[in-house]
């Protein structure tokens, strides 16, 4: 009974969850509405546009990440202990999940037509061309994926499924995750949405398949981002989309 009660407590919504969501939505709305003002302020502080853009993203994810880590550290610790009992499973399944993700993404891109590079992706590519790897890796590989897995998997599936059918939660997670990455000047264009839909479907699948293991989906997400960062740094800037 103690185990069941403890597990139930881990999947209750808390004040920290509300603060994390409020911070995420608040930052998103503020940067969307007052983006030019924030950009001018950051340019006054850093002068270099790439550094200013990096500072905005770092502020965003650090602000949300504080609440995410404070809320989910018990779940993260439990999930790490579970994965530690079968390390070869983790080491084998993470790269396999990425291969499946790439295949599914290719299928979706083929179905929706030529992939359009989203504003989000162009922004990341621009940062990677001007900001050193030792600054980008902590943001894109360590902090960013944890915040997003906490929000879009742990909250929207792990906790929300206590009140809503889990398959409905999975659909919500996929759609919200994909949409949040392409909403910008381009709008919800299917060709831009396709890569993120493929990524979201696999992340949701591995999260549910591993018994709502937050850290496993985080490792898949982080590994995928690391691969993208390495590839972008390895490709000459003149060959990247503009």
Backbone torsions as a table, in degrees:
resi	resn	phi	psi	omega
1	UNK	NA	-36.7	179.3
2	UNK	-60.9	-38.6	179.8
3	UNK	-66.2	-43.9	-179.7
4	UNK	-62.6	-45.4	179.9
5	UNK	-62.0	-41.8	179.6
6	UNK	-63.2	-42.7	179.8
7	UNK	-64.9	-42.6	179.4
8	UNK	-61.1	-37.7	-179.4
9	UNK	-65.6	-34.9	-179.8
10	UNK	-66.0	-23.3	-176.4
11	UNK	-110.1	23.8	171.9
12	UNK	-92.9	142.2	174.0
13	UNK	-69.7	138.3	-177.5
14	UNK	-125.3	173.7	177.2
15	UNK	-63.2	-34.2	177.9
16	UNK	-65.0	-37.0	175.6
17	UNK	-61.8	-44.7	179.6
18	UNK	-62.3	-39.6	178.7
19	UNK	-67.3	-39.2	178.8
20	UNK	-63.8	-45.9	179.5
21	UNK	-65.4	-42.5	179.2
22	UNK	-62.6	-40.6	178.3
23	UNK	-64.8	-43.2	-179.8
24	UNK	-62.3	-50.7	-179.1
25	UNK	-67.1	-39.7	-179.2
26	UNK	-63.5	-47.2	177.8
27	UNK	-61.8	-44.2	-177.7
28	UNK	-60.9	-48.7	-179.0
29	UNK	-65.4	-43.0	-177.9
30	UNK	-63.9	-45.2	-179.1
31	UNK	-69.4	-28.8	177.8
32	UNK	-71.9	-44.8	-176.7
33	UNK	-77.9	-40.8	-174.2
34	UNK	-114.6	30.0	-175.8
35	UNK	-57.3	-42.0	-178.7
36	UNK	-66.9	-38.0	178.5
37	UNK	-64.9	-44.1	178.9
38	UNK	-63.3	-41.6	-179.2
39	UNK	-62.8	-42.2	178.5
40	UNK	-64.1	-40.3	179.2
41	UNK	-63.1	-45.9	-179.1
42	UNK	-65.8	-34.1	178.3
43	UNK	-67.2	-33.2	176.3
44	UNK	-67.2	-32.2	-178.2
45	UNK	-82.3	-39.1	-171.8
46	UNK	-114.8	-18.6	177.9
47	UNK	70.8	-48.9	-179.5
48	UNK	-77.6	125.8	-177.8
49	UNK	-58.5	-40.3	-178.9
50	UNK	-65.2	-42.9	178.7
51	UNK	-65.3	-39.0	177.9
52	UNK	-63.4	-43.1	178.6
53	UNK	-64.8	-40.2	177.8
54	UNK	-62.2	-42.1	-179.0
55	UNK	-62.1	-39.2	178.9
56	UNK	-63.8	-47.0	179.7
57	UNK	-64.6	-40.3	179.3
58	UNK	-64.4	-41.2	178.0
59	UNK	-62.6	-42.6	-179.7
60	UNK	-59.7	-55.8	-174.2
61	UNK	-72.7	-32.6	177.2
62	UNK	-67.6	-40.2	179.8
63	UNK	-62.5	-43.3	178.0
64	UNK	-76.3	-37.6	-175.7
65	UNK	-61.2	-34.2	178.3
66	UNK	-56.6	-47.1	-179.5
67	UNK	-72.9	-36.7	179.9
68	UNK	-62.5	-46.9	-179.3
69	UNK	-66.9	-42.3	179.5
70	UNK	-61.9	-34.5	-178.5
71	UNK	-80.7	-39.3	-167.7
72	UNK	-104.4	7.2	-173.1
73	UNK	-65.5	-32.1	178.1
74	UNK	-68.6	-43.5	177.6
75	UNK	-64.2	-42.9	179.8
76	UNK	-61.8	-42.8	178.5
77	UNK	-63.6	-43.6	177.8
78	UNK	-61.7	-44.5	-177.8
79	UNK	-67.1	-35.2	175.9
80	UNK	-65.1	-39.8	178.1
81	UNK	-64.0	-38.8	178.3
82	UNK	-64.1	-47.2	179.9
83	UNK	-65.0	-30.1	179.4
84	UNK	-67.4	-19.8	178.3
85	UNK	-79.3	-14.0	178.9
86	UNK	-143.4	67.9	-175.4
87	UNK	-62.8	-34.2	-178.3
88	UNK	-67.7	-31.4	175.2
89	UNK	-61.6	-47.7	-179.3
90	UNK	-63.2	-47.2	-177.6
91	UNK	-63.6	-30.8	-179.8
92	UNK	-85.7	-38.5	-172.4
93	UNK	-81.4	-27.2	178.9
94	UNK	-61.7	-53.3	178.1
95	UNK	-64.3	-33.6	177.8
96	UNK	-64.0	-39.9	178.1
97	UNK	-62.7	-37.4	179.3
98	UNK	-67.9	-39.3	177.2
99	UNK	-61.9	-44.7	177.4
100	UNK	-61.3	-40.7	179.5
101	UNK	-60.5	-44.5	-179.4
102	UNK	-65.3	-40.8	179.7
103	UNK	-65.5	-47.4	179.9
104	UNK	-61.9	-40.9	178.4
105	UNK	-61.6	-43.1	178.6
106	UNK	-61.3	-39.8	179.2
107	UNK	-65.4	-44.6	-179.4
108	UNK	-66.6	-39.8	177.5
109	UNK	-62.5	-42.0	178.3
110	UNK	-64.0	-36.4	-179.1
111	UNK	-72.6	-36.1	-176.2
112	UNK	-94.0	-3.9	-178.7
113	UNK	100.2	-175.4	-178.1
114	UNK	-56.7	130.6	-177.8
115	UNK	-64.7	131.8	175.3
116	UNK	-99.5	132.5	179.5
117	UNK	-74.3	122.9	-177.5
118	UNK	-73.3	162.3	176.6
119	UNK	-59.7	-37.1	177.8
120	UNK	-60.9	-46.0	-179.1
121	UNK	-66.9	-40.3	177.9
122	UNK	-62.3	-38.6	178.5
123	UNK	-63.9	-41.8	178.5
124	UNK	-64.0	-43.6	179.3
125	UNK	-61.8	-39.5	178.3
126	UNK	-63.2	-41.1	178.0
127	UNK	-63.9	-43.2	-177.0
128	UNK	-65.1	-24.0	178.8
129	UNK	-78.3	-18.6	-173.2
130	UNK	-124.4	-17.0	-178.1
131	UNK	-107.6	133.4	-177.2
132	UNK	-64.4	154.4	-175.8
133	UNK	-60.1	-34.9	-176.5
134	UNK	-66.3	-17.4	173.4
135	UNK	-93.6	-36.5	-175.5
136	UNK	-75.0	-38.1	-176.6
137	UNK	-60.6	-47.1	177.7
138	UNK	-58.8	-34.8	-178.0
139	UNK	-76.1	-50.7	-172.6
140	UNK	-85.9	-23.0	-175.0
141	UNK	-108.1	-33.4	-176.6
142	UNK	-99.8	-59.8	-172.7
143	UNK	-79.3	-50.0	-176.8
144	UNK	-55.5	-52.3	179.9
145	UNK	-60.9	-36.5	179.7
146	UNK	-65.5	-45.0	179.2
147	UNK	-59.2	-45.0	-176.5
148	UNK	-71.2	-37.6	176.5
149	UNK	-67.8	-36.7	176.3
150	UNK	-62.4	-47.1	-177.2
151	UNK	-71.9	-51.6	-168.2
152	UNK	-90.1	-18.5	176.1
153	UNK	-110.1	-57.9	-174.5
154	UNK	-63.5	-44.0	-179.7
155	UNK	-81.4	-51.0	-173.4
156	UNK	-73.9	-20.3	177.1
157	UNK	-116.8	-57.0	-175.1
158	UNK	-57.2	-47.0	-176.9
159	UNK	-93.4	-41.0	-177.8
160	UNK	-66.2	-27.6	-178.7
161	UNK	-68.5	-9.5	172.5
162	UNK	-73.7	-12.7	-177.7
163	UNK	-123.6	-24.9	-176.9
164	UNK	-127.5	148.6	178.0
165	UNK	-49.6	134.6	-172.6
166	UNK	-62.3	-32.8	-179.4
167	UNK	-71.1	-33.4	173.4
168	UNK	-64.6	-41.0	177.8
169	UNK	-62.1	-39.4	179.6
170	UNK	-63.1	-43.0	179.0
171	UNK	-64.3	-43.5	178.2
172	UNK	-60.1	-44.4	-179.3
173	UNK	-60.3	-45.7	-180.0
174	UNK	-61.6	-48.8	-175.2
175	UNK	-68.4	-41.6	-179.1
176	UNK	-68.5	-44.0	-179.7
177	UNK	-60.5	-47.5	-178.9
178	UNK	-66.6	-42.8	-175.9
179	UNK	-66.1	-40.2	-175.7
180	UNK	-65.2	-22.3	-178.6
181	UNK	-87.1	-12.4	-178.1
182	UNK	-119.8	-10.9	179.3
183	UNK	-65.9	121.0	-177.5
184	UNK	-178.4	-147.9	-179.9
185	UNK	-66.6	-26.6	-177.0
186	UNK	-81.1	-17.7	-178.1
187	UNK	72.2	-170.9	-177.1
188	UNK	-84.1	74.0	178.5
189	UNK	-87.2	127.7	-175.5
190	UNK	-59.0	-37.8	-178.9
191	UNK	-65.9	-30.4	176.0
192	UNK	-82.6	-27.5	-177.9
193	UNK	-75.1	-29.8	-171.4
194	UNK	-51.9	-51.0	-178.4
195	UNK	-60.2	-37.5	-178.6
196	UNK	-76.0	-29.7	174.4
197	UNK	-65.0	-44.5	178.3
198	UNK	-60.9	-43.5	178.6
199	UNK	-63.1	-45.2	-177.3
200	UNK	-64.3	-42.5	-179.0
201	UNK	-60.5	-44.2	-178.9
202	UNK	-68.4	-42.4	179.6
203	UNK	-63.2	-40.0	176.5
204	UNK	-65.1	-42.9	-178.1
205	UNK	-62.0	-46.4	-177.5
206	UNK	-70.4	-32.4	178.1
207	UNK	-63.8	-48.1	-179.2
208	UNK	-69.9	-42.9	-177.1
209	UNK	-61.7	-34.2	-179.5
210	UNK	-90.2	17.1	177.8
211	UNK	74.8	40.7	-179.7
212	UNK	62.4	44.9	179.9
213	UNK	-86.6	103.3	-176.9
214	UNK	-60.1	-41.1	-175.2
215	UNK	-72.3	-29.0	177.7
216	UNK	-68.8	-46.8	178.0
217	UNK	-64.5	-33.2	175.7
218	UNK	-63.7	-44.2	179.6
219	UNK	-62.7	-39.4	177.4
220	UNK	-64.1	-46.5	-179.7
221	UNK	-62.2	-46.7	-178.9
222	UNK	-64.0	-41.3	179.4
223	UNK	-65.1	-39.5	177.6
224	UNK	-63.1	-44.5	178.4
225	UNK	-65.2	-38.9	178.9
226	UNK	-62.5	-42.2	178.3
227	UNK	-61.0	-43.0	179.6
228	UNK	-65.0	-40.9	179.2
229	UNK	-63.2	-45.7	-179.8
230	UNK	-61.7	-43.2	-179.5
231	UNK	-64.6	-42.5	-178.4
232	UNK	-67.2	-40.2	177.5
233	UNK	-67.2	-28.6	-177.9
234	UNK	-81.0	-22.3	-177.9
235	UNK	-86.9	131.4	176.7
236	UNK	-57.1	138.0	-176.6
237	UNK	-53.3	-33.7	-177.9
238	UNK	-67.9	-16.2	-179.8
239	UNK	-92.7	-9.1	-179.4
240	UNK	-79.1	152.4	178.3
241	UNK	-61.4	146.4	178.9
242	UNK	-124.2	NA	NA
